[in-house]
Amino acid sequence: ALARAWALHPEVLFLDEPTASLDPSATREIESVIKAFDAAGTKVVMATHNLGQARRLGDEILFINQGRLVERAPVEQFFSKPQSAQAAAFIKGELPWT
């Protein structure tokens, strides 16, 4: 699917958990392709629960909780100084009770 997208040279590429259930080697390959899209000028919008992947690939984080945008920040700011309690809890790996 990524190869077909590459052939079309899209302005924006939407990805939903692109490496879910892949082994580390395949994950590295997919991340390399995603970085190539970014380097070629394609805006990549990606949904992921993988915090490490968000740090490696992200420029900006949009944190969505229960369908609402809770926080929007540059990647380093999001991980070092989250502005919302929900984002801080997610980064710490805490599970909400409600």
Contact map, one row per residue, 1 for C-alpha under 8 A:
11111000000000000000000000000000000000000000000000000000000000000000000000000000000000000000000000
11111100000000000000000000000000100000000000000000000000000000000000000000000000000000000000000000
11111110000000000000000000000000000000000000000000000000000000000000000000000000000000000000000000
11111111000000000000000000000000000000000000000000000000000000000000000000000000000000000000000000
11111111110010000000000000000000000000000000000000000000000000000000000000000000000000000000000000
01111111110000000000000000000000000010000000000000000000000000000000000000000000000000000000000000
00111111100000000000000000000000000000000000000000000000000000000000000000000000000000000000000000
00011111110000000000000000000000000000000000000000000000000000000000000000000000000000000000000000
00001111111000000000000000000000000000000100000000000000000000000000000000000000000000000000000000
00001101111110000000000000000000000000000100000000000000000000000000000000000000000000000000000000
00000000111110000000000000000000000000001110000000000000000000000000000000000000000000000000000000
00000000011111000000000000000000000000000111100000000000000000000000000000000000000000000000000000
00001000011111100000000000000000000000000111100000000000000000000000000000000000000000000000000000
00000000000111110000000000000000000000000001110000000000000000000000000000000000000000000000000000
00000000000011111100000000000000000000000001111000000000000000000000000000000000000000000000000000
00000000000001111100000000000000000000000000011100000000000000000000000000000000000000000000000000
00000000000000111111000000000000000000000000011110000000000000000000000000000000000000000000000000
00000000000000111111000000000100000000000000010100000000000000000000000000000000000000000000000000
00000000000000001111110001100100000000000000000000000000000000000000000000000000000000000000000000
00000000000000001111110000000000000000000000000000000000000000000000000000000000000000000000000000
00000000000000000011111000000000000000000000000000000000000000000000000000000000000000000000000000
00000000000000000011111111100000000000000000000000000000000000000000000000000000000000000000000000
00000000000000000000111111100000000000000000000000000000000000000000000000000000000000000000000000
00000000000000000000011111110000000000000000000000000000000000000000000000000000000000000000000000
00000000000000000000011111111000000000000000000000000000000000000000000000000000000000000000000000
00000000000000000010011111111100000000000000000000000000000000000000000000000000000000000000000000
00000000000000000010011111111110000000000000000000000000000000000000000000000000000000000000000000
00000000000000000000000111111111000000000000000000000000000000000000000000000000000000000000000000
00000000000000000000000011111111100000000000000000000000000000000000000000000000000000000000000000
00000000000000000110000001111111110000000000000000000000000000000000000000000000000000000000000000
00000000000000000000000000111111111000000000000000000000100000000000000000000000000000000000000000
00000000000000000000000000011111111100000000000000000000000000000000000000000000000000000000000000
01000000000000000000000000001111111110000000000000000000000000000000000000000000000000000000000000
00000000000000000000000000000111111111000001000000000000100000000000000000000000000000000000000000
00000000000000000000000000000011111111100000000000000000100000000000000000000000000000000000000000
00000000000000000000000000000001111111110000000000000000000000000000000000000000000000000000000000
00000100000000000000000000000000111111111111000000000000000000000000000000000000000000000000000000
00000000000000000000000000000000011111111111000000000000000000000000000000000000000000000000000000
00000000000000000000000000000000001111111100000000000000000000000000000000000000000000000000000000
00000000000000000000000000000000000111111100000000000000000000000000000000000000000000000000000000
00000000001000000000000000000000000011111110000000000000000000000000000000000000000000000000000000
00000000111110000000000000000000000011111111000000000000000000000000000000000000000000000000000000
00000000001110000000000000000000000011001111100000000000000000000000000000000000000000000000000000
00000000000111100000000000000000010011000111110000000000000000000000000000000000000000000000000000
00000000000111100000000000000000000000000011111000000000000000000000000000000000000000000000000000
00000000000001111100000000000000000000000001111100000000000000000000000000000000000000000000000000
00000000000000111000000000000000000000000000111110000000000000000000000000000000000000000000000000
00000000000000011100000000000000000000000000011111101100000000000000000000000000000000000000000000
00000000000000001000000000000000000000000000001111100000000000000000000000000000000000000000000000
00000000000000000000000000000000000000000000000111111100000000000000000000000000000000000000000000
00000000000000000000000000000000000000000000000111111110000000000000000000000000000000000010000000
00000000000000000000000000000000000000000000000001111111000000000000000000000000000000000000000000
00000000000000000000000000000000000000000000000101111111110000000000000000000000000000000000000000
00000000000000000000000000000000000000000000000101111111110010000000000000100000000000000000000000
00000000000000000000000000000000000000000000000000111111110000000000000000110000000000000000000000
00000000000000000000000000000000000000000000000000011111110000000000000000000000000000000000000000
00000000000000000000000000000010011000000000000000001111111000000000000000000000000000000000000000
00000000000000000000000000000000000000000000000000001111111110000000000000100000000000000000000000
00000000000000000000000000000000000000000000000000000000111110000000000001100000000000000000000000
00000000000000000000000000000000000000000000000000000000011111000000000111100000000000000000000000
00000000000000000000000000000000000000000000000000000100011111100000001111100100000000000000000000
00000000000000000000000000000000000000000000000000000000000111110000111110000000000000000000000000
00000000000000000000000000000000000000000000000000000000000011111000111100000000000000100000000000
00000000000000000000000000000000000000000000000000000000000001111111111000000000000000000000000000
00000000000000000000000000000000000000000000000000000000000000111111110000000000000001000000000000
00000000000000000000000000000000000000000000000000000000000000011111000000000000000000000000000000
00000000000000000000000000000000000000000000000000000000000000011111100000000000000000000000000000
00000000000000000000000000000000000000000000000000000000000000011111110000000000000000000000000000
00000000000000000000000000000000000000000000000000000000000001111011111100000000000000000000000000
00000000000000000000000000000000000000000000000000000000000001111001111100000000000101100000000000
00000000000000000000000000000000000000000000000000000000000011110000111110000000001100100000000000
00000000000000000000000000000000000000000000000000000000000111100000111111000100000000000000000000
00000000000000000000000000000000000000000000000000000000000111000000001111101100000000000000000000
00000000000000000000000000000000000000000000000000000000001110000000000111111100000000000000000000
00000000000000000000000000000000000000000000000000000110011110000000000011111110000000000000000000
00000000000000000000000000000000000000000000000000000010000000000000000001111111000000000000000000
00000000000000000000000000000000000000000000000000000000000000000000000011111111110000000000000000
00000000000000000000000000000000000000000000000000000000000010000000000111111111111000000000000000
00000000000000000000000000000000000000000000000000000000000000000000000000111111110000000010000000
00000000000000000000000000000000000000000000000000000000000000000000000000011111110000000000000000
00000000000000000000000000000000000000000000000000000000000000000000000000001111111000000000000000
00000000000000000000000000000000000000000000000000000000000000000000000000001111111110110000000000
00000000000000000000000000000000000000000000000000000000000000000000001000000100111110110000000000
00000000000000000000000000000000000000000000000000000000000000000000011000000000011111110000000000
00000000000000000000000000000000000000000000000000000000000000000000000000000000011111111000000000
00000000000000000000000000000000000000000000000000000000000000001000010000000000000111111100000000
00000000000000000000000000000000000000000000000000000000000000100000011000000000011111111110000000
00000000000000000000000000000000000000000000000000000000000000000000000000000000011111111111000000
00000000000000000000000000000000000000000000000000000000000000000000000000000000000011111111111100
00000000000000000000000000000000000000000000000000000000000000000000000000000000000001111111111000
00000000000000000000000000000000000000000000000000100000000000000000000000000010000000111111110000
00000000000000000000000000000000000000000000000000000000000000000000000000000000000000011111110000
00000000000000000000000000000000000000000000000000000000000000000000000000000000000000001111111000
00000000000000000000000000000000000000000000000000000000000000000000000000000000000000001111111100
00000000000000000000000000000000000000000000000000000000000000000000000000000000000000001100111110
00000000000000000000000000000000000000000000000000000000000000000000000000000000000000001000011111
00000000000000000000000000000000000000000000000000000000000000000000000000000000000000000000001111
00000000000000000000000000000000000000000000000000000000000000000000000000000000000000000000000111
